[in-house]
């Protein structure tokens, strides 16, 4: 999953390294935590891009 974000979003910083982890197995959900680092000026663009791409991936 982190490969997906870093390849699709060139403005995601590589240091510190992005990650995605299974954070919880709920009763009817699988919760995944992702951490991506970007410059402050790029935050909202990446925020909306990653949320949209996660919904399309599911």
PyMOL Python script that loads the backbone (N, CA, C, O; Angstrom):
from pymol import cmd

cmd.read_pdbstr("""\
ATOM      1  N   UNK A   1       0.815  -1.189   0.000  1.00  0.00           N
ATOM      2  CA  UNK A   1       0.000   0.000   0.000  1.00  0.00           C
ATOM      3  C   UNK A   1       0.862   1.259   0.000  1.00  0.00           C
ATOM      4  O   UNK A   1       0.531   2.224  -0.688  1.00  0.00           O
ATOM      5  N   UNK A   2       1.961   1.272   0.755  1.00  0.00           N
ATOM      6  CA  UNK A   2       2.793   2.472   0.759  1.00  0.00           C
ATOM      7  C   UNK A   2       3.423   2.682  -0.607  1.00  0.00           C
ATOM      8  O   UNK A   2       3.625   3.822  -1.024  1.00  0.00           O
ATOM      9  N   UNK A   3       3.738   1.594  -1.314  1.00  0.00           N
ATOM     10  CA  UNK A   3       4.245   1.739  -2.678  1.00  0.00           C
ATOM     11  C   UNK A   3       3.238   2.453  -3.552  1.00  0.00           C
ATOM     12  O   UNK A   3       3.618   3.299  -4.362  1.00  0.00           O
ATOM     13  N   UNK A   4       1.971   2.137  -3.409  1.00  0.00           N
ATOM     14  CA  UNK A   4       0.923   2.780  -4.187  1.00  0.00           C
ATOM     15  C   UNK A   4       0.951   4.284  -3.973  1.00  0.00           C
ATOM     16  O   UNK A   4       0.909   5.048  -4.937  1.00  0.00           O
ATOM     17  N   UNK A   5       1.022   4.715  -2.729  1.00  0.00           N
ATOM     18  CA  UNK A   5       1.005   6.143  -2.438  1.00  0.00           C
ATOM     19  C   UNK A   5       2.250   6.849  -2.947  1.00  0.00           C
ATOM     20  O   UNK A   5       2.153   7.939  -3.512  1.00  0.00           O
ATOM     21  N   UNK A   6       3.391   6.261  -2.762  1.00  0.00           N
ATOM     22  CA  UNK A   6       4.615   6.945  -3.148  1.00  0.00           C
ATOM     23  C   UNK A   6       4.802   6.959  -4.654  1.00  0.00           C
ATOM     24  O   UNK A   6       5.384   7.909  -5.177  1.00  0.00           O
ATOM     25  N   UNK A   7       4.337   5.952  -5.373  1.00  0.00           N
ATOM     26  CA  UNK A   7       4.457   5.955  -6.820  1.00  0.00           C
ATOM     27  C   UNK A   7       3.446   6.891  -7.457  1.00  0.00           C
ATOM     28  O   UNK A   7       3.769   7.575  -8.428  1.00  0.00           O
ATOM     29  N   UNK A   8       2.235   6.935  -6.933  1.00  0.00           N
ATOM     30  CA  UNK A   8       1.186   7.780  -7.496  1.00  0.00           C
ATOM     31  C   UNK A   8       1.341   9.244  -7.099  1.00  0.00           C
ATOM     32  O   UNK A   8       0.964  10.137  -7.858  1.00  0.00           O
ATOM     33  N   UNK A   9       1.883   9.488  -5.936  1.00  0.00           N
ATOM     34  CA  UNK A   9       2.012  10.841  -5.413  1.00  0.00           C
ATOM     35  C   UNK A   9       3.481  11.185  -5.257  1.00  0.00           C
ATOM     36  O   UNK A   9       4.088  10.866  -4.235  1.00  0.00           O
ATOM     37  N   UNK A  10       4.050  11.823  -6.244  1.00  0.00           N
ATOM     38  CA  UNK A  10       5.475  12.161  -6.201  1.00  0.00           C
ATOM     39  C   UNK A  10       5.805  13.192  -5.131  1.00  0.00           C
ATOM     40  O   UNK A  10       6.972  13.361  -4.780  1.00  0.00           O
ATOM     41  N   UNK A  11       4.790  13.888  -4.604  1.00  0.00           N
ATOM     42  CA  UNK A  11       5.072  14.900  -3.586  1.00  0.00           C
ATOM     43  C   UNK A  11       5.107  14.324  -2.173  1.00  0.00           C
ATOM     44  O   UNK A  11       5.387  15.051  -1.220  1.00  0.00           O
ATOM     45  N   UNK A  12       4.827  13.028  -2.026  1.00  0.00           N
ATOM     46  CA  UNK A  12       4.962  12.370  -0.721  1.00  0.00           C
ATOM     47  C   UNK A  12       6.453  12.205  -0.442  1.00  0.00           C
ATOM     48  O   UNK A  12       7.196  11.663  -1.259  1.00  0.00           O
ATOM     49  N   UNK A  13       6.874  12.682   0.726  1.00  0.00           N
ATOM     50  CA  UNK A  13       8.301  12.622   1.085  1.00  0.00           C
ATOM     51  C   UNK A  13       8.720  11.190   1.412  1.00  0.00           C
ATOM     52  O   UNK A  13       7.928  10.404   1.933  1.00  0.00           O
ATOM     53  N   UNK A  14       9.953  10.866   1.105  1.00  0.00           N
ATOM     54  CA  UNK A  14      10.480   9.530   1.381  1.00  0.00           C
ATOM     55  C   UNK A  14      11.192   9.438   2.729  1.00  0.00           C
ATOM     56  O   UNK A  14      11.523   8.343   3.184  1.00  0.00           O
ATOM     57  N   UNK A  15      11.426  10.578   3.364  1.00  0.00           N
ATOM     58  CA  UNK A  15      12.086  10.597   4.659  1.00  0.00           C
ATOM     59  C   UNK A  15      11.325  11.543   5.570  1.00  0.00           C
ATOM     60  O   UNK A  15      11.334  12.745   5.307  1.00  0.00           O
ATOM     61  N   UNK A  16      10.674  11.085   6.614  1.00  0.00           N
ATOM     62  CA  UNK A  16      10.590   9.703   7.054  1.00  0.00           C
ATOM     63  C   UNK A  16       9.753   8.842   6.104  1.00  0.00           C
ATOM     64  O   UNK A  16       8.896   9.337   5.373  1.00  0.00           O
ATOM     65  N   UNK A  17      10.026   7.567   6.140  1.00  0.00           N
ATOM     66  CA  UNK A  17       9.394   6.623   5.225  1.00  0.00           C
ATOM     67  C   UNK A  17       7.885   6.489   5.494  1.00  0.00           C
ATOM     68  O   UNK A  17       7.471   6.338   6.643  1.00  0.00           O
ATOM     69  N   UNK A  18       7.075   6.546   4.440  1.00  0.00           N
ATOM     70  CA  UNK A  18       5.630   6.311   4.603  1.00  0.00           C
ATOM     71  C   UNK A  18       5.365   4.876   5.069  1.00  0.00           C
ATOM     72  O   UNK A  18       6.162   3.978   4.797  1.00  0.00           O
ATOM     73  N   UNK A  19       4.262   4.662   5.762  1.00  0.00           N
ATOM     74  CA  UNK A  19       3.925   3.296   6.159  1.00  0.00           C
ATOM     75  C   UNK A  19       2.424   3.096   6.221  1.00  0.00           C
ATOM     76  O   UNK A  19       1.649   4.048   6.316  1.00  0.00           O
ATOM     77  N   UNK A  20       2.041   1.845   6.165  1.00  0.00           N
ATOM     78  CA  UNK A  20       0.651   1.431   6.348  1.00  0.00           C
ATOM     79  C   UNK A  20       0.680   0.201   7.249  1.00  0.00           C
ATOM     80  O   UNK A  20       1.442  -0.735   7.009  1.00  0.00           O
ATOM     81  N   UNK A  21      -0.143   0.208   8.273  1.00  0.00           N
ATOM     82  CA  UNK A  21      -0.172  -0.898   9.237  1.00  0.00           C
ATOM     83  C   UNK A  21      -1.617  -1.282   9.552  1.00  0.00           C
ATOM     84  O   UNK A  21      -2.512  -0.436   9.573  1.00  0.00           O
ATOM     85  N   UNK A  22      -1.815  -2.543   9.790  1.00  0.00           N
ATOM     86  CA  UNK A  22      -3.087  -3.033  10.311  1.00  0.00           C
ATOM     87  C   UNK A  22      -3.170  -2.553  11.753  1.00  0.00           C
ATOM     88  O   UNK A  22      -2.328  -2.913  12.576  1.00  0.00           O
ATOM     89  N   UNK A  23      -4.165  -1.754  12.060  1.00  0.00           N
ATOM     90  CA  UNK A  23      -4.251  -1.213  13.416  1.00  0.00           C
ATOM     91  C   UNK A  23      -5.302  -1.897  14.269  1.00  0.00           C
ATOM     92  O   UNK A  23      -5.205  -1.893  15.496  1.00  0.00           O
ATOM     93  N   UNK A  24      -6.324  -2.496  13.623  1.00  0.00           N
ATOM     94  CA  UNK A  24      -7.370  -3.145  14.414  1.00  0.00           C
ATOM     95  C   UNK A  24      -8.220  -4.046  13.532  1.00  0.00           C
ATOM     96  O   UNK A  24      -8.513  -3.727  12.380  1.00  0.00           O
ATOM     97  N   UNK A  25      -8.603  -5.171  14.100  1.00  0.00           N
ATOM     98  CA  UNK A  25      -9.596  -6.033  13.470  1.00  0.00           C
ATOM     99  C   UNK A  25     -10.883  -5.833  14.245  1.00  0.00           C
ATOM    100  O   UNK A  25     -11.061  -6.387  15.330  1.00  0.00           O
ATOM    101  N   UNK A  26     -11.777  -5.039  13.681  1.00  0.00           N
ATOM    102  CA  UNK A  26     -13.042  -4.751  14.340  1.00  0.00           C
ATOM    103  C   UNK A  26     -14.047  -5.867  14.100  1.00  0.00           C
ATOM    104  O   UNK A  26     -13.757  -6.832  13.393  1.00  0.00           O
ATOM    105  N   UNK A  27     -15.217  -5.733  14.684  1.00  0.00           N
ATOM    106  CA  UNK A  27     -16.279  -6.724  14.514  1.00  0.00           C
ATOM    107  C   UNK A  27     -16.695  -6.851  13.045  1.00  0.00           C
ATOM    108  O   UNK A  27     -16.978  -7.948  12.564  1.00  0.00           O
ATOM    109  N   UNK A  28     -16.727  -5.729  12.349  1.00  0.00           N
ATOM    110  CA  UNK A  28     -17.138  -5.767  10.944  1.00  0.00           C
ATOM    111  C   UNK A  28     -16.247  -4.868  10.078  1.00  0.00           C
ATOM    112  O   UNK A  28     -16.687  -4.328   9.063  1.00  0.00           O
ATOM    113  N   UNK A  29     -14.988  -4.722  10.498  1.00  0.00           N
ATOM    114  CA  UNK A  29     -14.080  -3.875   9.728  1.00  0.00           C
ATOM    115  C   UNK A  29     -12.634  -4.307   9.937  1.00  0.00           C
ATOM    116  O   UNK A  29     -12.295  -4.965  10.921  1.00  0.00           O
ATOM    117  N   UNK A  30     -11.810  -3.926   9.002  1.00  0.00           N
ATOM    118  CA  UNK A  30     -10.364  -4.043   9.125  1.00  0.00           C
ATOM    119  C   UNK A  30      -9.838  -2.616   9.044  1.00  0.00           C
ATOM    120  O   UNK A  30      -9.979  -1.960   8.012  1.00  0.00           O
ATOM    121  N   UNK A  31      -9.236  -2.135  10.121  1.00  0.00           N
ATOM    122  CA  UNK A  31      -8.776  -0.746  10.188  1.00  0.00           C
ATOM    123  C   UNK A  31      -7.281  -0.678   9.895  1.00  0.00           C
ATOM    124  O   UNK A  31      -6.474  -1.379  10.507  1.00  0.00           O
ATOM    125  N   UNK A  32      -6.943   0.169   8.961  1.00  0.00           N
ATOM    126  CA  UNK A  32      -5.558   0.340   8.542  1.00  0.00           C
ATOM    127  C   UNK A  32      -5.151   1.778   8.810  1.00  0.00           C
ATOM    128  O   UNK A  32      -5.875   2.714   8.471  1.00  0.00           O
ATOM    129  N   UNK A  33      -3.983   1.945   9.423  1.00  0.00           N
ATOM    130  CA  UNK A  33      -3.431   3.269   9.676  1.00  0.00           C
ATOM    131  C   UNK A  33      -2.348   3.538   8.647  1.00  0.00           C
ATOM    132  O   UNK A  33      -1.473   2.702   8.421  1.00  0.00           O
ATOM    133  N   UNK A  34      -2.409   4.699   8.028  1.00  0.00           N
ATOM    134  CA  UNK A  34      -1.363   5.103   7.088  1.00  0.00           C
ATOM    135  C   UNK A  34      -0.749   6.400   7.572  1.00  0.00           C
ATOM    136  O   UNK A  34      -1.419   7.242   8.171  1.00  0.00           O
ATOM    137  N   UNK A  35       0.533   6.546   7.304  1.00  0.00           N
ATOM    138  CA  UNK A  35       1.242   7.784   7.617  1.00  0.00           C
ATOM    139  C   UNK A  35       2.036   8.178   6.378  1.00  0.00           C
ATOM    140  O   UNK A  35       2.875   7.425   5.883  1.00  0.00           O
ATOM    141  N   UNK A  36       1.744   9.375   5.895  1.00  0.00           N
ATOM    142  CA  UNK A  36       2.458   9.942   4.752  1.00  0.00           C
ATOM    143  C   UNK A  36       2.942  11.318   5.159  1.00  0.00           C
ATOM    144  O   UNK A  36       2.213  12.062   5.814  1.00  0.00           O
ATOM    145  N   UNK A  37       4.162  11.668   4.780  1.00  0.00           N
ATOM    146  CA  UNK A  37       4.692  12.969   5.119  1.00  0.00           C
ATOM    147  C   UNK A  37       4.845  13.786   3.843  1.00  0.00           C
ATOM    148  O   UNK A  37       5.348  13.303   2.828  1.00  0.00           O
ATOM    149  N   UNK A  38       4.401  15.027   3.919  1.00  0.00           N
ATOM    150  CA  UNK A  38       4.474  15.950   2.784  1.00  0.00           C
ATOM    151  C   UNK A  38       4.839  17.336   3.300  1.00  0.00           C
ATOM    152  O   UNK A  38       4.783  17.600   4.501  1.00  0.00           O
ATOM    153  N   UNK A  39       5.211  18.208   2.385  1.00  0.00           N
ATOM    154  CA  UNK A  39       5.427  19.603   2.745  1.00  0.00           C
ATOM    155  C   UNK A  39       4.067  20.209   3.084  1.00  0.00           C
ATOM    156  O   UNK A  39       3.046  19.804   2.529  1.00  0.00           O
ATOM    157  N   UNK A  40       4.057  21.178   3.992  1.00  0.00           N
ATOM    158  CA  UNK A  40       2.803  21.790   4.447  1.00  0.00           C
ATOM    159  C   UNK A  40       1.970  22.323   3.286  1.00  0.00           C
ATOM    160  O   UNK A  40       0.744  22.216   3.302  1.00  0.00           O
ATOM    161  N   UNK A  41       2.614  22.885   2.300  1.00  0.00           N
ATOM    162  CA  UNK A  41       1.904  23.456   1.164  1.00  0.00           C
ATOM    163  C   UNK A  41       1.164  22.389   0.341  1.00  0.00           C
ATOM    164  O   UNK A  41       0.188  22.706  -0.339  1.00  0.00           O
ATOM    165  N   UNK A  42       1.613  21.146   0.397  1.00  0.00           N
ATOM    166  CA  UNK A  42       1.017  20.052  -0.377  1.00  0.00           C
ATOM    167  C   UNK A  42       0.011  19.229   0.419  1.00  0.00           C
ATOM    168  O   UNK A  42      -0.602  18.312  -0.128  1.00  0.00           O
ATOM    169  N   UNK A  43      -0.171  19.543   1.704  1.00  0.00           N
ATOM    170  CA  UNK A  43      -0.959  18.691   2.597  1.00  0.00           C
ATOM    171  C   UNK A  43      -2.362  18.398   2.073  1.00  0.00           C
ATOM    172  O   UNK A  43      -2.735  17.232   1.949  1.00  0.00           O
ATOM    173  N   UNK A  44      -3.139  19.418   1.765  1.00  0.00           N
ATOM    174  CA  UNK A  44      -4.540  19.192   1.402  1.00  0.00           C
ATOM    175  C   UNK A  44      -4.689  18.470   0.079  1.00  0.00           C
ATOM    176  O   UNK A  44      -5.611  17.671  -0.084  1.00  0.00           O
ATOM    177  N   UNK A  45      -3.800  18.731  -0.873  1.00  0.00           N
ATOM    178  CA  UNK A  45      -3.850  17.998  -2.147  1.00  0.00           C
ATOM    179  C   UNK A  45      -3.640  16.511  -1.920  1.00  0.00           C
ATOM    180  O   UNK A  45      -4.378  15.687  -2.462  1.00  0.00           O
ATOM    181  N   UNK A  46      -2.640  16.165  -1.124  1.00  0.00           N
ATOM    182  CA  UNK A  46      -2.360  14.758  -0.847  1.00  0.00           C
ATOM    183  C   UNK A  46      -3.466  14.147   0.015  1.00  0.00           C
ATOM    184  O   UNK A  46      -3.846  12.996  -0.198  1.00  0.00           O
ATOM    185  N   UNK A  47      -3.972  14.887   0.961  1.00  0.00           N
ATOM    186  CA  UNK A  47      -5.051  14.411   1.829  1.00  0.00           C
ATOM    187  C   UNK A  47      -6.250  13.955   0.999  1.00  0.00           C
ATOM    188  O   UNK A  47      -6.731  12.833   1.156  1.00  0.00           O
ATOM    189  N   UNK A  48      -6.727  14.828   0.120  1.00  0.00           N
ATOM    190  CA  UNK A  48      -7.897  14.484  -0.679  1.00  0.00           C
ATOM    191  C   UNK A  48      -7.584  13.416  -1.726  1.00  0.00           C
ATOM    192  O   UNK A  48      -8.430  12.565  -2.004  1.00  0.00           O
ATOM    193  N   UNK A  49      -6.393  13.445  -2.308  1.00  0.00           N
ATOM    194  CA  UNK A  49      -6.005  12.424  -3.287  1.00  0.00           C
ATOM    195  C   UNK A  49      -5.954  11.041  -2.646  1.00  0.00           C
ATOM    196  O   UNK A  49      -6.453  10.077  -3.225  1.00  0.00           O
ATOM    197  N   UNK A  50      -5.359  10.929  -1.459  1.00  0.00           N
ATOM    198  CA  UNK A  50      -5.223   9.614  -0.827  1.00  0.00           C
ATOM    199  C   UNK A  50      -6.565   9.097  -0.329  1.00  0.00           C
ATOM    200  O   UNK A  50      -6.824   7.898  -0.426  1.00  0.00           O
ATOM    201  N   UNK A  51      -7.419   9.954   0.198  1.00  0.00           N
ATOM    202  CA  UNK A  51      -8.735   9.496   0.636  1.00  0.00           C
ATOM    203  C   UNK A  51      -9.570   9.018  -0.546  1.00  0.00           C
ATOM    204  O   UNK A  51     -10.258   8.003  -0.449  1.00  0.00           O
ATOM    205  N   UNK A  52      -9.516   9.727  -1.638  1.00  0.00           N
ATOM    206  CA  UNK A  52     -10.245   9.312  -2.826  1.00  0.00           C
ATOM    207  C   UNK A  52      -9.724   8.023  -3.407  1.00  0.00           C
ATOM    208  O   UNK A  52     -10.503   7.171  -3.834  1.00  0.00           O
ATOM    209  N   UNK A  53      -8.398   7.866  -3.427  1.00  0.00           N
ATOM    210  CA  UNK A  53      -7.823   6.650  -4.005  1.00  0.00           C
ATOM    211  C   UNK A  53      -8.087   5.441  -3.116  1.00  0.00           C
ATOM    212  O   UNK A  53      -8.247   4.331  -3.625  1.00  0.00           O
ATOM    213  N   UNK A  54      -8.135   5.632  -1.794  1.00  0.00           N
ATOM    214  CA  UNK A  54      -8.466   4.506  -0.907  1.00  0.00           C
ATOM    215  C   UNK A  54      -9.876   4.040  -1.144  1.00  0.00           C
ATOM    216  O   UNK A  54     -10.122   2.834  -1.153  1.00  0.00           O
ATOM    217  N   UNK A  55     -10.804   4.934  -1.335  1.00  0.00           N
ATOM    218  CA  UNK A  55     -12.189   4.528  -1.595  1.00  0.00           C
ATOM    219  C   UNK A  55     -12.306   3.813  -2.926  1.00  0.00           C
ATOM    220  O   UNK A  55     -13.056   2.844  -3.035  1.00  0.00           O
ATOM    221  N   UNK A  56     -11.585   4.265  -3.940  1.00  0.00           N
ATOM    222  CA  UNK A  56     -11.614   3.583  -5.231  1.00  0.00           C
ATOM    223  C   UNK A  56     -10.955   2.213  -5.166  1.00  0.00           C
ATOM    224  O   UNK A  56     -11.363   1.298  -5.881  1.00  0.00           O
ATOM    225  N   UNK A  57      -9.924   2.056  -4.304  1.00  0.00           N
ATOM    226  CA  UNK A  57      -9.227   0.789  -4.165  1.00  0.00           C
ATOM    227  C   UNK A  57     -10.116  -0.251  -3.506  1.00  0.00           C
ATOM    228  O   UNK A  57     -10.079  -1.425  -3.875  1.00  0.00           O
ATOM    229  N   UNK A  58     -10.909   0.168  -2.542  1.00  0.00           N
ATOM    230  CA  UNK A  58     -11.793  -0.747  -1.815  1.00  0.00           C
ATOM    231  C   UNK A  58     -12.863  -1.187  -2.760  1.00  0.00           C
ATOM    232  O   UNK A  58     -13.738  -1.967  -2.383  1.00  0.00           O
TER     233      UNK A  58
END
""", "prot")
cmd.dss("prot")
cmd.show_as("cartoon", "prot")
cmd.util.cbc("prot")
cmd.orient("prot")
